[in-house]
Amino acid sequence: MNLATLCMLPAAALLAACSSQEKPTAALNIGALPVMERVALGANRCWFKSKDPAFARYRLAPELKSFTGTPRILVVKRNSPESLPLLVVQAQGSPAKMSAFGPLMQDASINGRINKDVTRWARGGKDC
């Protein structure tokens, strides 16, 4: 499957979508933690608290405090939070380099929306 990407900002590059083997590219001119805090708040508000049907079978598992310098959010099965994540969105460095991968990114019915939402929230947007 080809890597699905979106432009983050005119001066920034891309949000990696499917492959964990792809190098992440610059997302914003701020650090990884502030970017992932924005994304976590947006995902929680718009995907889970709103009871969005596309995410009804899942739950959010944020891992923002990271000793590796890679804050991330995980989307896992609602009734099996200990299972492998179905979606990982993470950022590294400053400026933040973002990537998103996992089985949900291979689902054509939802991966475009995930990319658009994550991009919007990373840039500071609060809309759902």
C-alpha positions as CSV (number, residue, x, y, z in Angstrom):
1,M,0.0,0.0,0.0
2,N,1.3,3.5,-0.8
3,L,2.1,5.9,1.9
4,A,-0.9,8.3,2.4
5,T,0.3,11.8,3.3
6,L,-0.9,15.3,3.8
7,C,0.8,18.6,3.8
8,M,1.1,20.0,7.3
9,L,2.2,23.6,6.7
10,P,3.6,25.3,3.6
11,A,7.1,25.2,5.1
12,A,6.7,21.8,6.6
13,A,6.7,18.4,5.0
14,L,4.3,15.5,5.5
15,L,2.5,13.3,8.0
16,A,3.5,9.7,7.4
17,A,0.5,7.4,7.2
18,C,1.0,3.7,6.8
19,S,4.6,2.5,7.1
20,S,6.5,2.4,10.3
21,Q,9.6,2.0,8.1
22,E,9.2,5.5,6.6
23,K,11.2,8.2,8.3
24,P,8.9,10.8,9.9
25,T,9.2,14.3,8.4
26,A,8.9,17.8,10.0
27,A,5.4,18.7,11.0
28,L,5.6,22.0,12.9
29,N,8.1,24.4,14.3
30,I,7.3,23.4,17.9
31,G,8.3,20.4,19.9
32,A,6.9,16.9,19.9
33,L,5.1,17.1,23.3
34,P,3.0,20.2,22.6
35,V,2.0,18.8,19.2
36,M,1.0,15.5,20.6
37,E,-0.9,17.2,23.5
38,R,-3.0,19.0,20.8
39,V,-3.6,15.8,18.9
40,A,-4.6,13.9,22.1
41,L,-7.1,16.6,23.2
42,G,-8.6,16.7,19.7
43,A,-8.8,12.9,19.4
44,N,-10.4,12.6,22.8
45,R,-13.0,15.3,22.2
46,C,-13.8,14.6,18.6
47,W,-13.4,10.8,18.2
48,F,-14.3,9.5,21.6
49,K,-16.3,11.9,23.8
50,S,-18.5,12.8,20.9
51,K,-19.3,9.1,20.5
52,D,-18.3,9.2,16.8
53,P,-19.5,5.9,15.2
54,A,-16.3,5.4,13.4
55,F,-14.4,5.1,16.7
56,A,-17.1,3.5,18.8
57,R,-15.3,0.2,19.0
58,Y,-12.1,1.8,20.2
59,R,-10.6,3.8,23.1
60,L,-7.8,6.3,23.4
61,A,-4.6,5.4,25.3
62,P,-2.4,8.5,25.4
63,E,1.3,8.0,26.2
64,L,2.5,11.6,26.3
65,K,5.1,11.1,29.0
66,S,7.9,9.3,27.3
67,F,11.4,8.6,28.3
68,T,12.3,8.1,24.7
69,G,11.2,11.6,23.6
70,T,8.5,10.1,21.5
71,P,5.1,11.1,22.9
72,R,2.3,9.2,21.2
73,I,-1.4,8.3,21.3
74,L,-2.7,4.8,20.8
75,V,-6.1,3.7,19.7
76,V,-6.9,0.3,21.0
77,K,-9.9,-2.0,21.1
78,R,-12.5,-0.6,23.5
79,N,-13.0,-3.9,25.5
80,S,-9.4,-5.0,25.2
81,P,-7.1,-2.1,26.0
82,E,-4.1,-4.4,26.7
83,S,-4.2,-5.6,23.0
84,L,-1.9,-4.3,20.3
85,P,-2.7,-0.8,19.2
86,L,-4.8,-0.3,16.0
87,L,-3.4,3.2,15.5
88,V,-0.3,4.9,16.7
89,V,0.2,8.6,16.2
90,Q,3.6,9.9,17.4
91,A,5.9,12.8,17.2
92,Q,9.7,13.2,17.8
93,G,12.0,16.1,18.1
94,S,11.8,19.9,17.7
95,P,10.5,20.8,15.3
96,A,8.1,17.9,15.7
97,K,8.2,15.1,13.1
98,M,5.0,13.2,13.1
99,S,4.0,9.8,11.9
100,A,0.9,7.7,12.0
101,F,0.7,3.9,11.4
102,G,-1.2,0.8,12.3
103,P,-4.1,-1.3,10.9
104,L,-6.5,1.7,11.0
105,M,-4.2,3.5,8.6
106,Q,-4.6,0.7,6.1
107,D,-8.4,1.0,6.2
108,A,-9.3,3.2,3.2
109,S,-12.7,4.1,4.8
110,I,-11.0,6.0,7.7
111,N,-7.3,6.7,7.0
112,G,-8.0,9.9,5.1
113,R,-10.1,11.3,7.9
114,I,-7.4,10.3,10.5
115,N,-4.8,12.2,8.5
116,K,-7.0,15.3,8.1
117,D,-8.0,15.4,11.8
118,V,-4.5,14.8,13.1
119,T,-3.1,17.4,10.8
120,R,-5.7,20.0,11.8
121,W,-5.2,19.3,15.5
122,A,-1.4,19.4,15.2
123,R,-1.6,22.8,13.6
124,G,-3.7,24.1,16.6
125,G,-7.3,23.6,15.1
126,K,-10.0,22.6,17.5
127,D,-12.7,21.6,15.1
128,C,-14.0,18.1,14.8
